[in-house]
Structures are given as structure tokens and as C-alpha cells.
Amino acid sequence: MMRVFVAGATGTLGVPVVRALVAAGHHVTGLTRSAEKRGMLERLGAVPAIADALDAAALDRVVREAAPTHVLHLLTALPRNGPVRLAHVRPTLRLKTEGTANLLKAAIAAGAKRMVGESIIYAYGFAADRLVTEADPPGGPEAVPWLNEVVAGTRSLEDQMLAADRAGLIEAIPLRFGFFYGAESPSTEFSMRMLRMRGLPVVRGADDGRAGFIHLDDATSATIAALERGRAGEIYNVVDSDPVSMNEFFRRAARESGAPAPWRLPLWIARLTMPYAATMMTTRLAVSNEKAIRDLGWQPVYPSSVDGLKQVVRALAGP
């Protein structure tokens, strides 16, 4: 049995991960900064720990009390409906820099054996135009200067974790996730609702974009596989096997849910009104999941968002 401290336990990935760990018989302590979410964690079967990850002393105290063997860094602070501009991402970037430093220090002090952290595929940068593997080096400075802030924050999480691993302080495994979707994802539910209302466009000129997607069920199983059998000091891409443009993802979501075809927003308007989202939609970054499948003994149940969105529609429809 593992004793797992989950930072970000009430987040989009945190909730299904906590549920799965408890179901597998592990002892789980879930971190939240909101005392109002104590009951939610207790209903999931976790022991609540109330602290702000940016308060190093408070975090150290609750991690020591939990005495974990394993730590999960799933800290995010994104809007429920998803980010559309850089200001929406900055709180999460702070958690990836300062929050990572605090959590690493606390985990090491508490004697934890292993830490798995939530990174994103954009650690590679925003300029790749090929299928990228973990062996590929990060890209250079971004053509759009403010994107360097996103990449730097993301890489900070990975660099801090891997430095601690190399120093022999803790086993560390960063996971580079694609875009989450699932029936429990607030942003997915919002997108489905907006598609039905014809309130969510695709972007004209973004059909050549490519992105990695991952169903929450598969993100959960990959996270637990990394805790149990990932190779320390390694990075793994966690995406499905079907990279597509975000335009195509939303068209698939509309088709599967019976919504009208999304209307098309000119790219120049998208860049003015939702610059971060527009960049995500036009970037070509397809990443390989072969290493995670090979090393973690993991296999996505939904290898394509076509399959995953069918499940989402069924789940949102209810019994």
C-alpha cells in the first residue's frame, strides 16, 4: 500500500486520481487550500489537508503530518471554463515555479520516496512541426515573446524535479500531458454546452494546427502507473494516439453530441480577443505516447478523441 499525498486533489485530474487510488486500497491525503472542500475529499475517501501550496511553512506541516511514501504534484489554478489569455495561466505558472519548490522541499523533508508531477506538452515549446518524442530537446525562444513565460514556468517544474532526482533526494517523474477532456472536466462540460448553443466557434485558418489530447480516465491511469512503476528521472508524454487540430476536436464534439456545426471565427479576431487560446489552436505540436505505453505498461482506453467523446456524451446524458 502506498501513502500518497495529492497536491491539487480537488482539481480536474486530482479528483479522479484520488478516487482511483482510494479504490485500489492506498492511503490518500488530499491537499486543498479551501476548507470548504474538506467534505468533498472525505466523500472521496481521502484525508483532507488544508494549506496553500504557496505557504511553504503550512505546506511543510501538512506533508509531514501525512508522512507520504509518494507525492503527486497536480497543482493548477486555471479558470473552470479554460484559459483564453495569459493572465488566466499565470496563477498556474506560479504553482509550477514556487509551488513546485515548496512541495519538493516538503516531500523530501517528510521522507517521501517518489514524486510525480503534472507538466504539459508545451514544455517542448510552440514551434514544433513534427511528431515529438521525449528525446527531442526543448525548442528555442518563441516567436511570440509572451509564450516564453508559459514555457519557462512549465520547464521550471520539470527542471526542479529532475535536479532533485539527480541529487538522490527523491525519485521524480514529470508527466507531459495533452489537453484534458472528460465528463468530469468543467471545461469539457462548458464546451459541450456552448457548442449546443452555437456559442463556441472554430478558428478560420487553424485547421493545420495539431495538439495532443487525453481523456481524464486515461490521464488517471497513466498517473497511477507512473507512481507505481515509472522509471525515476524520466519524462513521459501522456497523450492519446490521434493528434488533431483543436478545430477538429470541437467539430468531433459537436458531431458526437448532436450539436450544430461550429461557426468559424476569423483568426485575426481570435488573436485579439483570446490570444492564448488562438495560439493553442494554431500551434502544430503532435507528441508521441510510445514511451509511456512501453515503459509504464499503460494503454489508453480511448486512443482517439472520437472514442473518448462518445463516452463523454453518454456520461453527460446520464442514465
C-alpha positions as CSV (number, residue, x, y, z in Angstrom):
1,M,0.0,0.0,0.0
2,M,1.2,3.5,-0.9
3,R,0.7,6.5,1.3
4,V,0.0,9.2,-1.3
5,F,-0.1,12.9,-0.7
6,V,-2.0,14.5,-3.6
7,A,-1.4,18.3,-4.1
8,G,-4.3,19.6,-6.2
9,A,-6.6,16.8,-5.0
10,T,-9.8,18.7,-5.9
11,G,-8.7,19.7,-9.4
12,T,-9.7,18.3,-12.8
13,L,-7.2,15.5,-12.6
14,G,-6.9,15.3,-8.8
15,V,-10.5,14.1,-8.2
16,P,-10.4,11.0,-10.4
17,V,-6.9,10.2,-9.3
18,V,-7.8,10.4,-5.6
19,R,-10.9,8.2,-6.3
20,A,-8.8,5.6,-8.2
21,L,-6.1,5.5,-5.5
22,V,-8.6,5.0,-2.7
23,A,-10.4,2.3,-4.7
24,A,-7.1,0.5,-5.1
25,G,-6.6,0.4,-1.4
26,H,-4.0,3.2,-1.0
27,H,-4.0,5.7,1.9
28,V,-4.6,9.1,0.4
29,T,-4.2,12.6,1.8
30,G,-5.6,15.3,-0.4
31,L,-4.4,18.9,-0.3
32,T,-6.8,21.8,-0.8
33,R,-6.4,25.4,0.2
34,S,-10.2,25.7,0.7
35,A,-11.7,24.4,4.0
36,E,-15.0,24.3,2.1
37,K,-13.7,21.4,0.1
38,R,-12.9,19.2,3.2
39,G,-16.2,17.4,2.8
40,M,-15.6,16.7,-0.9
41,L,-12.2,15.0,-0.1
42,E,-13.8,13.0,2.8
43,R,-16.5,11.7,0.4
44,L,-13.8,10.6,-2.0
45,G,-12.2,8.6,0.9
46,A,-9.2,10.9,1.3
47,V,-7.8,12.6,4.5
48,P,-8.1,16.3,3.9
49,A,-5.1,18.6,4.4
50,I,-5.9,22.3,4.3
51,A,-3.0,24.6,3.3
52,D,-1.9,26.9,0.5
53,A,0.9,25.4,-1.6
54,L,2.5,28.9,-1.8
55,D,2.8,29.0,2.0
56,A,5.9,26.9,2.5
57,A,5.6,26.5,6.3
58,A,2.0,25.5,6.2
59,L,2.7,23.0,3.3
60,D,5.6,21.5,5.1
61,R,3.5,21.0,8.2
62,V,0.7,19.1,6.4
63,V,3.0,17.0,4.3
64,R,5.0,15.9,7.4
65,E,1.7,15.0,9.2
66,A,0.7,12.9,6.2
67,A,4.0,11.0,6.2
68,P,3.7,10.0,2.5
69,T,5.7,7.5,0.6
70,H,4.6,9.1,-2.7
71,V,3.7,12.6,-3.6
72,L,1.6,13.8,-6.6
73,H,2.0,17.4,-7.8
74,L,-1.3,18.2,-9.7
75,L,-1.5,21.8,-8.7
76,T,-3.3,24.1,-11.1
77,A,-5.3,27.3,-10.8
78,L,-7.0,27.6,-14.2
79,P,-10.5,29.0,-14.9
80,R,-13.2,26.4,-14.9
81,N,-14.0,27.2,-18.5
82,G,-10.4,27.1,-19.6
83,P,-7.8,29.8,-20.2
84,V,-8.1,32.2,-23.2
85,R,-5.4,34.8,-22.3
86,L,-2.0,34.7,-20.5
87,A,-3.5,36.3,-17.3
88,H,-5.6,33.1,-16.9
89,V,-2.4,31.0,-16.9
90,R,-0.1,33.0,-14.6
91,P,-1.5,31.6,-11.3
92,T,-0.8,28.1,-12.5
93,L,2.7,29.1,-13.7
94,R,3.4,30.4,-10.2
95,L,2.3,27.0,-8.8
96,K,4.8,25.3,-11.2
97,T,7.6,27.5,-10.0
98,E,7.1,28.5,-6.3
99,G,4.6,25.7,-5.7
100,T,7.0,23.0,-7.0
101,A,9.9,24.3,-4.9
102,N,7.7,24.3,-1.7
103,L,6.3,20.8,-2.4
104,L,9.6,19.3,-3.3
105,K,11.2,20.6,-0.1
106,A,8.3,19.4,2.0
107,A,8.2,15.9,0.3
108,I,11.9,15.4,0.8
109,A,11.8,16.6,4.4
110,A,8.9,14.1,5.1
111,G,10.9,11.2,3.6
112,A,8.8,10.6,0.5
113,K,10.3,8.1,-1.9
114,R,8.8,9.4,-5.2
115,M,7.1,12.4,-6.7
116,V,5.1,12.5,-9.9
117,G,4.3,16.0,-11.4
118,E,1.8,17.3,-13.9
119,S,3.6,19.1,-16.7
120,I,2.2,19.8,-20.2
121,I,3.3,19.1,-23.7
122,Y,4.2,22.7,-24.3
123,A,7.4,22.2,-22.4
124,Y,8.6,21.4,-25.9
125,G,7.7,24.9,-27.0
126,F,5.2,26.1,-29.5
127,A,7.1,25.8,-32.7
128,A,7.5,22.0,-33.4
129,D,6.2,20.8,-36.8
130,R,6.8,17.1,-36.4
131,L,5.9,14.1,-34.1
132,V,7.9,14.9,-31.0
133,T,9.3,12.4,-28.5
134,E,10.8,12.7,-25.1
135,A,14.3,12.5,-26.7
136,D,13.7,15.8,-28.5
137,P,15.3,18.9,-26.9
138,P,13.1,21.8,-26.0
139,G,12.7,24.4,-28.7
140,G,14.3,27.8,-28.7
141,P,12.9,31.2,-27.9
142,E,9.3,31.6,-29.0
143,A,8.3,33.8,-31.9
144,V,5.6,35.3,-29.7
145,P,7.5,36.7,-26.7
146,W,4.9,36.2,-24.0
147,L,4.8,32.4,-24.8
148,N,8.3,32.2,-23.3
149,E,6.7,32.8,-19.9
150,V,4.5,29.8,-20.4
151,V,7.3,27.6,-21.5
152,A,9.7,28.8,-18.7
153,G,7.1,28.1,-16.0
154,T,6.4,24.7,-17.3
155,R,10.0,23.7,-17.6
156,S,10.7,25.0,-14.1
157,L,8.5,22.3,-12.7
158,E,10.4,19.6,-14.7
159,D,13.9,21.1,-14.0
160,Q,13.4,21.3,-10.2
161,M,12.0,17.8,-10.0
162,L,14.8,16.3,-12.2
163,A,17.5,18.1,-10.3
164,A,16.2,16.7,-7.0
165,D,16.2,13.2,-8.6
166,R,19.8,13.6,-9.9
167,A,20.9,14.7,-6.4
168,G,19.4,11.5,-5.0
169,L,16.9,13.4,-2.8
170,I,13.7,11.9,-4.3
171,E,12.6,9.8,-7.3
172,A,11.0,12.3,-9.7
173,I,8.8,11.7,-12.8
174,P,7.3,14.7,-14.7
175,L,4.4,13.8,-17.0
176,R,3.8,15.9,-20.1
177,F,0.0,15.8,-20.5
178,G,-2.0,16.8,-23.5
179,F,-5.3,18.7,-23.2
180,F,-7.6,17.0,-20.7
181,Y,-11.2,16.2,-21.6
182,G,-13.9,14.1,-19.9
183,A,-17.3,14.2,-18.4
184,E,-15.9,15.4,-15.0
185,S,-13.9,18.2,-16.7
186,P,-15.7,21.6,-16.1
187,S,-14.1,23.0,-19.3
188,T,-15.4,20.0,-21.3
189,E,-18.9,20.4,-19.9
190,F,-18.8,24.1,-20.7
191,S,-17.6,23.4,-24.3
192,M,-20.4,20.9,-24.9
193,R,-23.0,23.3,-23.6
194,M,-21.6,26.2,-25.7
195,L,-21.5,24.0,-28.8
196,R,-25.2,23.2,-28.4
197,M,-25.9,26.9,-28.2
198,R,-23.6,27.7,-31.2
199,G,-21.5,29.8,-28.7
200,L,-18.2,28.1,-29.4
201,P,-16.5,28.8,-32.7
202,V,-13.7,27.1,-34.5
203,V,-11.0,29.4,-35.9
204,R,-10.6,30.0,-39.6
205,G,-7.0,29.3,-40.6
206,A,-6.4,26.9,-37.7
207,D,-7.2,23.6,-39.4
208,D,-3.5,22.8,-39.8
209,G,-2.9,23.0,-36.1
210,R,-2.1,19.9,-34.1
211,A,-2.4,19.2,-30.4
212,G,-2.3,16.2,-28.0
213,F,-5.5,15.3,-26.2
214,I,-6.1,12.8,-23.3
215,H,-9.3,11.5,-21.7
216,L,-9.3,12.0,-18.0
217,D,-9.7,8.3,-17.4
218,D,-6.5,7.6,-19.3
219,A,-4.7,10.5,-17.7
220,T,-5.7,9.0,-14.3
221,S,-4.4,5.5,-15.2
222,A,-1.1,6.9,-16.6
223,T,-0.6,8.9,-13.4
224,I,-1.0,5.9,-11.2
225,A,1.2,3.8,-13.5
226,A,3.9,6.4,-13.1
227,L,3.6,6.3,-9.3
228,E,3.8,2.5,-9.3
229,R,6.3,1.6,-12.0
230,G,7.7,4.7,-13.8
231,R,11.4,5.0,-14.2
232,A,12.8,7.6,-11.9
233,G,14.3,10.6,-13.6
234,E,12.4,10.1,-16.8
235,I,9.8,12.3,-18.5
236,Y,6.7,10.7,-20.2
237,N,4.3,12.2,-22.7
238,V,0.7,11.3,-21.8
239,V,-1.5,11.8,-24.8
240,D,-3.8,9.7,-27.0
241,S,-2.7,8.2,-30.3
242,D,-4.6,10.6,-32.5
243,P,-3.2,14.2,-32.5
244,V,-5.6,16.5,-34.3
245,S,-6.3,20.3,-34.5
246,M,-8.4,21.9,-31.8
247,N,-10.8,22.8,-34.6
248,E,-11.3,19.1,-35.4
249,F,-11.7,18.2,-31.7
250,F,-14.5,20.7,-31.4
251,R,-16.1,19.5,-34.7
252,R,-16.0,16.0,-33.3
253,A,-17.5,17.1,-30.1
254,A,-20.3,18.8,-32.0
255,R,-21.0,15.7,-34.1
256,E,-21.0,13.3,-31.2
257,S,-23.3,15.5,-29.1
258,G,-25.7,16.3,-32.0
259,A,-24.9,20.0,-31.8
260,P,-24.8,22.2,-34.9
261,A,-21.5,22.5,-36.7
262,P,-19.4,25.3,-35.1
263,W,-19.3,28.6,-36.8
264,R,-15.9,30.0,-37.9
265,L,-14.2,32.9,-36.3
266,P,-11.5,34.8,-38.3
267,L,-8.1,34.2,-36.9
268,W,-7.3,37.9,-36.5
269,I,-10.3,38.4,-34.3
270,A,-9.3,35.3,-32.3
271,R,-5.8,36.7,-31.7
272,L,-7.3,40.0,-30.5
273,T,-10.0,38.6,-28.2
274,M,-8.5,35.3,-26.9
275,P,-4.7,35.3,-27.7
276,Y,-3.7,32.4,-25.6
277,A,-6.5,30.1,-26.9
278,A,-5.8,31.3,-30.5
279,T,-2.1,30.2,-30.1
280,M,-3.2,26.8,-28.8
281,M,-5.4,26.4,-31.8
282,T,-2.8,27.3,-34.4
283,T,0.3,25.6,-32.9
284,R,1.4,22.4,-34.6
285,L,2.7,20.1,-31.8
286,A,2.0,16.4,-32.1
287,V,3.7,14.3,-29.5
288,S,4.3,10.5,-29.3
289,N,3.0,8.4,-26.5
290,E,5.1,5.3,-27.3
291,K,7.5,5.7,-24.4
292,A,4.6,5.8,-21.8
293,I,3.0,2.8,-23.4
294,R,6.3,0.8,-23.4
295,D,7.7,1.8,-20.0
296,L,4.6,2.2,-17.9
297,G,2.6,-0.8,-19.2
298,W,-0.1,1.8,-19.9
299,Q,-2.6,1.7,-22.7
300,P,-5.1,4.5,-23.4
301,V,-8.7,3.1,-23.3
302,Y,-9.6,6.0,-25.6
303,P,-6.8,6.1,-28.3
304,S,-8.7,8.7,-30.2
305,S,-10.9,11.6,-29.1
306,V,-13.5,10.1,-31.4
307,D,-13.8,7.2,-28.9
308,G,-13.4,9.4,-25.9
309,L,-16.0,12.0,-26.9
310,K,-18.6,9.2,-27.4
311,Q,-18.1,8.2,-23.8
312,V,-18.3,11.9,-22.6
313,V,-21.6,12.4,-24.4
314,R,-23.0,9.2,-22.8
315,A,-21.8,10.2,-19.4
316,L,-23.2,13.7,-19.6
317,A,-26.5,12.4,-20.8
318,G,-26.9,10.4,-17.6
319,P,-28.8,7.1,-17.0
